[in-house]
Amino acid sequence: MILHCVFCNFQDHTPKAVQVAAIEALREFSLNLDGVLAFDHGPNLDFEQKSHSYDAGFVIRFKDAESLTAYAIHPTHQELGAQLSRLCEGGGDGIIVYDLDV
């Protein structure tokens, strides 16, 4: 299983409702793809005070690497990802992505 972990540093002027809507759009899209097992998201609680710049994030569970690849190259993902990037500090530089094979 692949965990696709995405953490967003939203621009200060981006309303919370817009942040959530962008992530929800990715959730709705993702859950309709073959090989997507789950999509979880929420605000960064930063209990250890190590990631205060990152406001929110999401984790998508993929059956395998091929499912993640299909998601990554899908035109809808590219469109929604670009939309998310526009909301973040520095565009795509305001997003951290980790892909873990678990």
DSSP file with accessible surface (Angstrom, degrees, kcal/mol):
  #  RESIDUE AA STRUCTURE BP1 BP2  ACC     N-H-->O    O-->H-N    N-H-->O    O-->H-N    TCO  KAPPA ALPHA  PHI   PSI    X-CA   Y-CA   Z-CA
    1    1 A M              0   0   84      0, 0.0   101,-2.9     0, 0.0     2,-0.5   0.000 360.0 360.0 360.0 142.8    0.0    0.0    0.0
    2    2 A I  E     -AB  62 101A  18     60,-2.3    60,-3.0    99,-0.2     2,-0.6  -0.932 360.0-154.1-110.1 128.6    1.2    3.5   -0.8
    3    3 A L  E     -AB  61 100A  30     97,-3.0    97,-2.7    -2,-0.5     2,-0.8  -0.922   6.8-161.0 -99.2 118.3    0.4    6.4    1.5
    4    4 A H  E     -AB  60  99A  16     56,-2.8    56,-2.4    -2,-0.6     2,-0.5  -0.898  13.3-169.9-101.0 105.2    0.4    9.7   -0.4
    5    5 A C  E     -AB  59  98A  13     93,-3.7    93,-2.8    -2,-0.8     2,-0.4  -0.891   5.8-176.7-106.6 125.7    0.8   12.4    2.2
    6    6 A V  E     -AB  58  97A   5     52,-2.9    52,-2.4    -2,-0.5     2,-0.4  -0.985   5.2-170.6-128.3 129.1    0.3   16.1    1.2
    7    7 A F  E     -AB  57  96A  77     89,-2.7    89,-2.6    -2,-0.4     2,-0.4  -0.977  11.1-152.2-124.7 132.2    0.8   19.1    3.5
    8    8 A C  E     -AB  56  95A   0     48,-3.0    47,-1.9    -2,-0.4    48,-1.3  -0.884  16.2-162.2-115.7 132.2   -0.2   22.6    2.5
    9    9 A N        -     0   0   34     85,-3.2    80,-2.9    -2,-0.4    45,-0.2  -0.846  30.3-158.5-104.5  87.9    1.1   26.0    3.6
   10   10 A F  B     -D   88   0B   1     -2,-0.8    78,-0.3    78,-0.3    77,-0.1  -0.360  24.0 -98.5 -70.8 149.1   -1.8   28.1    2.5
   11   11 A Q    >   -     0   0   44     76,-2.9     3,-2.1     1,-0.1    -1,-0.1  -0.370  35.8-116.2 -61.2 144.7   -1.4   31.8    1.8
   12   12 A D  T 3  S+     0   0  150      1,-0.3    -1,-0.1    -3,-0.1    -2,-0.1   0.811 113.6  53.2 -56.7 -32.8   -2.5   33.9    4.8
   13   13 A H  T 3  S+     0   0  141      2,-0.1    -1,-0.3    74,-0.0    -2,-0.1   0.484  80.5 109.2 -85.8   1.7   -5.4   35.5    2.9
   14   14 A T  S <  S-     0   0    9     -3,-2.1     5,-0.1    73,-0.2    -4,-0.1  -0.654  72.7-127.0 -80.4 114.5   -6.8   32.1    1.7
   15   15 A P    >>  -     0   0   78      0, 0.0     4,-2.1     0, 0.0     3,-0.6  -0.269  13.5-121.4 -60.8 147.0  -10.1   31.6    3.6
   16   16 A K  H 3> S+     0   0  132      1,-0.2     4,-2.8     2,-0.2     5,-0.2   0.877 113.1  57.5 -55.9 -39.3  -10.5   28.3    5.5
   17   17 A A  H 3> S+     0   0   78      1,-0.2     4,-2.2     2,-0.2    -1,-0.2   0.881 107.0  47.9 -62.8 -35.3  -13.6   27.5    3.5
   18   18 A V  H <> S+     0   0   63     -3,-0.6     4,-2.2     2,-0.2    -1,-0.2   0.901 111.0  51.4 -71.4 -39.3  -11.6   27.8    0.2
   19   19 A Q  H  X S+     0   0   11     -4,-2.1     4,-1.9     2,-0.2    -2,-0.2   0.953 112.9  44.6 -59.9 -50.2   -8.8   25.6    1.6
   20   20 A V  H  X S+     0   0   76     -4,-2.8     4,-3.1     1,-0.2     5,-0.2   0.901 110.9  54.3 -64.2 -40.4  -11.3   22.9    2.6
   21   21 A A  H  X S+     0   0   58     -4,-2.2     4,-2.2    -5,-0.2    -1,-0.2   0.901 107.4  50.7 -62.3 -40.0  -13.2   23.2   -0.7
   22   22 A A  H  X S+     0   0    8     -4,-2.2     4,-1.5     2,-0.2    -1,-0.2   0.919 114.4  43.2 -64.7 -42.0   -9.9   22.6   -2.6
   23   23 A I  H  X S+     0   0    4     -4,-1.9     4,-2.4     1,-0.2    -2,-0.2   0.902 111.8  54.2 -71.2 -39.0   -9.1   19.5   -0.6
   24   24 A E  H  X S+     0   0   47     -4,-3.1     4,-2.9     1,-0.2     5,-0.2   0.881 104.5  55.2 -62.2 -36.8  -12.7   18.2   -0.7
   25   25 A A  H  X S+     0   0   30     -4,-2.2     4,-2.2     1,-0.2    -1,-0.2   0.916 109.1  47.4 -62.9 -40.7  -12.6   18.5   -4.5
   26   26 A L  H  X S+     0   0    3     -4,-1.5     4,-2.9     2,-0.2    -2,-0.2   0.897 111.6  51.4 -65.4 -38.9   -9.5   16.2   -4.5
   27   27 A R  H  X S+     0   0   76     -4,-2.4     4,-2.5     2,-0.2    -2,-0.2   0.953 110.1  47.8 -62.2 -49.5  -11.2   13.8   -2.1
   28   28 A E  H  < S+     0   0  113     -4,-2.9     4,-0.4     1,-0.2    -1,-0.2   0.907 116.0  44.6 -60.4 -42.9  -14.3   13.5   -4.3
   29   29 A F  H >< S+     0   0   25     -4,-2.2     3,-1.4    -5,-0.2    -1,-0.2   0.952 113.8  49.7 -64.0 -49.3  -12.2   13.0   -7.4
   30   30 A S  H >< S+     0   0    0     -4,-2.9     3,-2.2     1,-0.3    -2,-0.2   0.879 101.8  59.8 -61.1 -42.6   -9.8   10.5   -5.7
   31   31 A L  T 3< S+     0   0   73     -4,-2.5    -1,-0.3     1,-0.3    -2,-0.2   0.616 100.0  58.8 -68.4  -8.5  -12.5    8.3   -4.2
   32   32 A N  T <  S+     0   0  139     -3,-1.4     2,-0.3    -4,-0.4    -1,-0.3   0.389  88.6  95.4 -96.4   2.3  -13.9    7.5   -7.7
   33   33 A L  S X  S-     0   0   39     -3,-2.2     3,-1.5    -4,-0.2     2,-0.1  -0.734  82.3-109.1 -96.2 143.5  -10.6    6.1   -9.0
   34   34 A D  T 3  S+     0   0  157     -2,-0.3     3,-0.1     1,-0.2    -2,-0.1  -0.424 104.1  27.0 -62.8 138.0   -9.7    2.4   -9.1
   35   35 A G  T 3  S+     0   0   16      1,-0.3    28,-3.2    -2,-0.1     2,-0.6   0.353  85.3 122.5  90.5  -5.4   -7.0    1.6   -6.5
   36   36 A V  E <   +C   62   0A  21     -3,-1.5    -1,-0.3    26,-0.2    26,-0.2  -0.816  32.7 176.9 -90.5 120.9   -7.8    4.4   -4.1
   37   37 A L  E     -     0   0A 103     24,-3.6     2,-0.3    -2,-0.6    25,-0.2   0.783  59.7 -13.7 -94.1 -33.0   -8.6    2.8   -0.7
   38   38 A A  E     -C   61   0A  26     23,-1.1    23,-2.6     2,-0.0     2,-0.4  -0.981  46.2-152.4-166.2 157.9   -9.2    5.9    1.5
   39   39 A F  E     +C   60   0A  14     -2,-0.3     2,-0.4    21,-0.2    21,-0.2  -0.957  19.2 177.1-141.1 117.8   -8.8    9.7    1.7
   40   40 A D  E     +C   59   0A  84     19,-2.6    19,-2.9    -2,-0.4     2,-0.3  -0.955   6.1 166.7-122.3 143.0   -8.4   11.4    5.0
   41   41 A H  E     +C   58   0A  70     -2,-0.4    17,-0.2    17,-0.2    -2,-0.0  -0.972   5.0 137.0-149.9 163.9   -7.8   15.2    5.6
   42   42 A G  E     -C   57   0A  28     15,-2.1    15,-2.2    -2,-0.3     2,-0.1  -0.964  50.3 -58.5 173.7 176.6   -7.9   17.8    8.3
   43   43 A P  E     -C   56   0A  99      0, 0.0     2,-0.6     0, 0.0    13,-0.3  -0.384  56.0-103.2 -74.5 153.9   -6.2   20.8    9.9
   44   44 A N        -     0   0   56     11,-2.8   -37,-0.0     1,-0.2    12,-0.0  -0.685  31.8-175.6 -77.3 118.2   -2.7   20.6   11.2
   45   45 A L        -     0   0  112     -2,-0.6    -1,-0.2    -3,-0.0     4,-0.1   0.683  16.5-159.3 -88.0 -20.3   -2.8   20.4   15.0
   46   46 A D    >   +     0   0   20      1,-0.1     3,-1.8     5,-0.1     6,-0.1   0.839  18.4 174.1  45.7  52.6    1.0   20.5   15.3
   47   47 A F  T 3  S+     0   0  174      1,-0.3    -1,-0.1     2,-0.1    -3,-0.0   0.819  78.5  46.2 -57.1 -32.8    1.1   19.0   18.8
   48   48 A E  T 3  S-     0   0  146      3,-0.0    -1,-0.3     0, 0.0    -2,-0.1   0.405 107.1-125.3 -93.4   2.2    5.0   18.9   18.7
   49   49 A Q  S <  S+     0   0  142     -3,-1.8    -2,-0.1    -4,-0.1    -3,-0.1   0.904  77.4 115.9  57.3  45.8    5.3   22.5   17.3
   50   50 A K  S    S+     0   0  164      1,-0.1    -1,-0.1     2,-0.0     3,-0.1   0.432  73.5  36.6-120.7  -4.7    7.4   21.4   14.3
   51   51 A S    >   +     0   0   44     -5,-0.1     3,-1.9     3,-0.1    -5,-0.1  -0.086  62.1 142.6-143.4  41.5    5.2   22.2   11.4
   52   52 A H  T 3   +     0   0  144      1,-0.3    -1,-0.1    -6,-0.1    -8,-0.1   0.734  69.5  63.1 -62.0 -23.2    3.4   25.5   12.2
   53   53 A S  T 3  S+     0   0   51     -3,-0.1     2,-0.6   -44,-0.1    -1,-0.3   0.710  88.0  81.1 -73.9 -18.8    3.7   26.8    8.7
   54   54 A Y    <   -     0   0   53     -3,-1.9   -45,-0.3   -45,-0.2   -10,-0.1  -0.806  57.6-174.7 -98.5 117.8    1.5   24.0    7.3
   55   55 A D        -     0   0   41    -47,-1.9   -11,-2.8    -2,-0.6     2,-0.3   0.808  61.1  -9.9 -80.4 -36.4   -2.2   24.6    7.8
   56   56 A A  E     -AC   8  43A  11    -48,-1.3   -48,-3.0   -13,-0.3     2,-0.3  -0.956  58.2-175.8-157.1 169.3   -3.8   21.4    6.6
   57   57 A G  E     -AC   7  42A  11    -15,-2.2   -15,-2.1    -2,-0.3     2,-0.3  -0.970  10.5-144.7-163.5 175.0   -3.1   18.1    4.9
   58   58 A F  E     -AC   6  41A   6    -52,-2.4   -52,-2.9    -2,-0.3     2,-0.4  -0.983   4.9-149.7-149.3 157.4   -4.4   14.9    3.5
   59   59 A V  E     -AC   5  40A  37    -19,-2.9   -19,-2.6    -2,-0.3     2,-0.5  -0.999   8.6-164.1-129.9 128.0   -3.5   11.3    3.1
   60   60 A I  E     -AC   4  39A   0    -56,-2.4   -56,-2.8    -2,-0.4     2,-0.6  -0.954  11.7-146.5-111.4 130.5   -4.6    9.1    0.2
   61   61 A R  E     -AC   3  38A  79    -23,-2.6   -24,-3.6    -2,-0.5   -23,-1.1  -0.883  17.9-168.2 -97.5 119.1   -4.2    5.4    0.6
   62   62 A F  E     -AC   2  36A   0    -60,-3.0   -60,-2.3    -2,-0.6   -26,-0.2  -0.857  27.5-132.3-106.8 145.1   -3.5    3.7   -2.7
   63   63 A K  S    S-     0   0  123    -28,-3.2     2,-0.3    -2,-0.4    -1,-0.1   0.888  84.7 -21.3 -58.5 -41.0   -3.6   -0.1   -3.4
   64   64 A D  S  > S-     0   0   46    -29,-0.2     4,-1.5   -63,-0.1     3,-0.4  -0.935  74.4 -85.0-161.0 175.8   -0.2    0.1   -5.1
   65   65 A A  H  > S+     0   0   49     -2,-0.3     4,-2.5     1,-0.2     5,-0.2   0.834 121.3  59.8 -63.0 -33.5    2.3    2.4   -6.9
   66   66 A E  H  > S+     0   0  135      1,-0.2     4,-2.4     2,-0.2    -1,-0.2   0.888 103.2  51.5 -63.7 -37.3    0.5    1.9  -10.2
   67   67 A S  H  > S+     0   0   14     -3,-0.4     4,-2.0     2,-0.2    -1,-0.2   0.898 109.8  49.5 -66.2 -39.2   -2.7    3.3   -8.7
   68   68 A L  H  X S+     0   0   22     -4,-1.5     4,-2.9     2,-0.2    -2,-0.2   0.920 110.0  51.3 -65.0 -41.6   -0.8    6.4   -7.5
   69   69 A T  H  X S+     0   0   81     -4,-2.5     4,-2.1     2,-0.2     5,-0.2   0.927 108.4  51.2 -61.7 -43.7    0.8    6.8  -11.0
   70   70 A A  H  X S+     0   0   57     -4,-2.4     4,-0.8     1,-0.2    -1,-0.2   0.912 112.9  46.6 -60.8 -40.1   -2.7    6.7  -12.6
   71   71 A Y  H >< S+     0   0    3     -4,-2.0     3,-0.7     1,-0.2     6,-0.2   0.939 110.4  52.9 -63.9 -47.4   -3.9    9.4  -10.1
   72   72 A A  H 3< S+     0   0   39     -4,-2.9    -2,-0.2     1,-0.2    -1,-0.2   0.849 114.0  40.4 -62.3 -36.6   -0.8   11.6  -10.7
   73   73 A I  H 3< S+     0   0  116     -4,-2.1    -1,-0.2    -5,-0.2    -2,-0.2   0.572  85.9 116.2 -92.4  -5.7   -1.1   11.7  -14.5
   74   74 A H    <X  -     0   0   64     -4,-0.8     4,-2.3    -3,-0.7     3,-0.2  -0.375  68.6-132.9 -64.8 133.5   -4.9   12.0  -14.6
   75   75 A P  H  > S+     0   0   94      0, 0.0     4,-2.3     0, 0.0     5,-0.2   0.855 105.5  54.1 -57.9 -35.2   -5.9   15.4  -16.1
   76   76 A T  H  > S+     0   0   53      2,-0.2     4,-2.9     1,-0.2     5,-0.3   0.921 108.2  49.2 -67.2 -41.1   -8.4   16.1  -13.3
   77   77 A H  H  > S+     0   0   38     -6,-0.2     4,-3.2     2,-0.2     5,-0.3   0.930 110.7  50.8 -61.0 -43.4   -5.7   15.6  -10.7
   78   78 A Q  H  X S+     0   0  113     -4,-2.3     4,-2.0     1,-0.2    -2,-0.2   0.915 112.6  46.3 -63.0 -40.1   -3.4   17.9  -12.5
   79   79 A E  H  X S+     0   0  135     -4,-2.3     4,-2.1     2,-0.2    -2,-0.2   0.939 116.3  43.6 -65.6 -48.4   -6.1   20.6  -12.7
   80   80 A L  H  X S+     0   0   20     -4,-2.9     4,-2.4     1,-0.2    -2,-0.2   0.876 113.0  52.8 -67.3 -36.6   -7.1   20.2   -9.0
   81   81 A G  H  X S+     0   0   18     -4,-3.2     4,-2.6    -5,-0.3    -1,-0.2   0.900 108.8  49.4 -64.9 -39.5   -3.4   20.1   -8.0
   82   82 A A  H  X S+     0   0   43     -4,-2.0     4,-2.0    -5,-0.3    -2,-0.2   0.904 110.2  51.6 -65.1 -39.3   -2.7   23.3   -9.9
   83   83 A Q  H  X S+     0   0   80     -4,-2.1     4,-0.7     2,-0.2    -2,-0.2   0.927 110.9  47.7 -62.3 -44.5   -5.7   24.9   -8.2
   84   84 A L  H >X S+     0   0    5     -4,-2.4     3,-1.2     1,-0.2     4,-0.5   0.921 108.8  54.6 -62.6 -42.8   -4.4   23.8   -4.8
   85   85 A S  H >< S+     0   0   31     -4,-2.6     3,-1.4     1,-0.3     6,-0.2   0.879 100.9  58.9 -59.2 -39.7   -0.9   25.2   -5.6
   86   86 A R  H 3< S+     0   0  160     -4,-2.0    -1,-0.3     1,-0.3    -2,-0.2   0.750 104.1  52.7 -63.5 -21.2   -2.3   28.6   -6.4
   87   87 A L  H << S+     0   0   33     -3,-1.2   -76,-2.9    -4,-0.7    -1,-0.3   0.577  98.7  83.1 -88.0 -10.1   -3.7   28.8   -2.9
   88   88 A C  B X< S-D   10   0B   0     -3,-1.4     3,-2.1    -4,-0.5   -78,-0.3  -0.629  91.9 -92.0-101.3 154.1   -0.3   28.0   -1.2
   89   89 A E  T 3  S+     0   0   85    -80,-2.9   -80,-0.2     1,-0.3    -1,-0.1  -0.415 114.0   3.5 -58.8 124.2    2.7   30.2   -0.3
   90   90 A G  T >  S-     0   0   57     -2,-0.2     3,-1.7     3,-0.2    -1,-0.3   0.707 111.0-104.6  72.7  17.4    5.1   30.1   -3.3
   91   91 A G  G X  S+     0   0   23     -3,-2.1     3,-2.2     1,-0.3    -5,-0.1  -0.418  99.8   4.0  66.8-129.2    2.7   28.0   -5.3
   92   92 A G  G >  S+     0   0   44      1,-0.3     3,-1.5     2,-0.2    -1,-0.3   0.752 124.9  69.6 -62.1 -22.8    3.9   24.4   -5.5
   93   93 A D  G <  S+     0   0  145     -3,-1.7    -1,-0.3     1,-0.3    -2,-0.2   0.678  89.2  65.0 -69.1 -14.6    6.7   25.2   -3.1
   94   94 A G  G <  S+     0   0    2     -3,-2.2   -85,-3.2    -9,-0.2     2,-0.4   0.236  93.3  76.1 -89.6  14.1    4.1   25.6   -0.4
   95   95 A I  E <   -B    8   0A  31     -3,-1.5     2,-0.4   -87,-0.2   -87,-0.2  -0.989  61.9-161.4-128.7 132.0    3.2   21.9   -0.6
   96   96 A I  E     -B    7   0A  57    -89,-2.6   -89,-2.7    -2,-0.4     2,-0.4  -0.942  10.4-167.4-109.8 134.6    5.1   19.0    0.8
   97   97 A V  E     -B    6   0A  71     -2,-0.4     2,-0.4   -91,-0.2   -91,-0.2  -0.986   7.7-178.6-125.1 131.2    4.5   15.5   -0.5
   98   98 A Y  E     -B    5   0A 140    -93,-2.8   -93,-3.7    -2,-0.4     2,-0.5  -0.997   8.6-163.5-124.0 132.1    5.6   12.2    0.9
   99   99 A D  E     -B    4   0A  84     -2,-0.4     2,-0.4   -95,-0.2   -95,-0.2  -0.976  13.3-170.3-116.1 118.5    4.9    8.9   -0.6
  100  100 A L  E     -B    3   0A  78    -97,-2.7   -97,-3.0    -2,-0.5     2,-0.8  -0.921  19.8-144.4-114.1 131.9    5.4    6.0    1.7
  101  101 A D  E      B    2   0A 135     -2,-0.4   -99,-0.2   -99,-0.2    -2,-0.0  -0.848 360.0 360.0 -92.2 108.4    5.4    2.3    0.8
  102  102 A V              0   0   92   -101,-2.9    -2,-0.0    -2,-0.8     0, 0.0  -0.802 360.0 360.0-118.7 360.0    3.8    0.6    3.9
